[in-house]
Amino acid sequence: MIIECPSCQAKYNYDEDRFDRKPSKKIKCARCATVFEIHNPAFAAKDDTAPRNELEATSAAKAAPKIVETTEQSPLPDARRTDKHEPALALPPGRRLSLAILDGPDAGQVYRIEKPRVTIGRSGADLTLNDNESSRQHAAVEIRDMLITVSDLGSTNGTLVGGEKITEAVELSNQSEFQVGATTLMLIVTEEA
């Protein structure tokens, strides 16, 4: 589902599975940091406990306080970083970025990067892999103009760069390779045609 920040009108693709069968969630806009509430469209369709009349609705509202779980849309910046003036997430002008899958179940596919933060994993990710060795939300590629990094999202099998498991964001350059589960990916940076 597509959600929009009421403050800055930034649009996000929100995975409805993240509602965890709750009627609504509060999220924080990655662009302007505004916290706003979104409603689960599937909850209204499944809710057969809705009050039948106004009196029932009023008494139900007084009886139980509304509990809303808050969830961030994107993770907060890493507190371990000492650089407080890190550039904002943004795609580089005049460049086309892609992730080519070199090895693994999806070998031969190329994913064009069209937003500055791309998650990679088995399900609920921007780049979904048919790889049982990858976690659902395995790794993330973040772009800050020409600074491109990959970080592990707490996956079971880890993310490897140069054959080594990474514990923090690692910078990538054109034709850098990294491994997510049994899948090897390569970052490709080309001039925009």
Secondary structure in CASP SS format (residue, H / E / C, confidence):
PFRMAT SS
TARGET T0000
AUTHOR 0000-0000-0000
METHOD secondary structure of the structure
MODEL  1
M C 1.00
I E 1.00
I E 1.00
E E 1.00
C C 1.00
P C 1.00
S C 1.00
C C 1.00
Q C 1.00
A C 1.00
K E 1.00
Y E 1.00
N E 1.00
Y C 1.00
D C 1.00
E H 1.00
D H 1.00
R H 1.00
F H 1.00
D C 1.00
R C 1.00
K C 1.00
P C 1.00
S E 1.00
K E 1.00
K E 1.00
I E 1.00
K E 1.00
C C 1.00
A C 1.00
R C 1.00
C C 1.00
A C 1.00
T C 1.00
V E 1.00
F E 1.00
E E 1.00
I E 1.00
H E 1.00
N C 1.00
P H 1.00
A H 1.00
F H 1.00
A H 1.00
A H 1.00
K H 1.00
D C 1.00
D C 1.00
T C 1.00
A C 1.00
P C 1.00
R C 1.00
N C 1.00
E H 1.00
L H 1.00
E H 1.00
A H 1.00
T H 1.00
S H 1.00
A H 1.00
A H 1.00
K H 1.00
A H 1.00
A C 1.00
P C 1.00
K C 1.00
I C 1.00
V C 1.00
E C 1.00
T E 1.00
T C 1.00
E C 1.00
Q C 1.00
S C 1.00
P C 1.00
L C 1.00
P C 1.00
D C 1.00
A C 1.00
R C 1.00
R C 1.00
T C 1.00
D C 1.00
K C 1.00
H C 1.00
E C 1.00
P C 1.00
A C 1.00
L C 1.00
A E 1.00
L C 1.00
P C 1.00
P C 1.00
G C 1.00
R E 1.00
R E 1.00
L E 1.00
S E 1.00
L E 1.00
A E 1.00
I E 1.00
L E 1.00
D E 1.00
G C 1.00
P C 1.00
D C 1.00
A C 1.00
G C 1.00
Q C 1.00
V E 1.00
Y E 1.00
R E 1.00
I E 1.00
E C 1.00
K C 1.00
P C 1.00
R E 1.00
V E 1.00
T E 1.00
I E 1.00
G E 1.00
R C 1.00
S C 1.00
G C 1.00
A C 1.00
D C 1.00
L E 1.00
T E 1.00
L C 1.00
N C 1.00
D C 1.00
N C 1.00
E C 1.00
S C 1.00
S C 1.00
R C 1.00
Q C 1.00
H C 1.00
A E 1.00
A E 1.00
V E 1.00
E E 1.00
I E 1.00
R E 1.00
D C 1.00
M C 1.00
L E 1.00
I E 1.00
T E 1.00
V E 1.00
S E 1.00
D E 1.00
L C 1.00
G C 1.00
S C 1.00
T C 1.00
N C 1.00
G C 1.00
T E 1.00
L E 1.00
V E 1.00
G C 1.00
G C 1.00
E E 1.00
K E 1.00
I C 1.00
T C 1.00
E C 1.00
A C 1.00
V E 1.00
E E 1.00
L E 1.00
S C 1.00
N C 1.00
Q C 1.00
S C 1.00
E E 1.00
F E 1.00
Q E 1.00
V E 1.00
G C 1.00
A C 1.00
T E 1.00
T E 1.00
L E 1.00
M E 1.00
L E 1.00
I E 1.00
V E 1.00
T E 1.00
E E 1.00
E C 1.00
A C 1.00
END
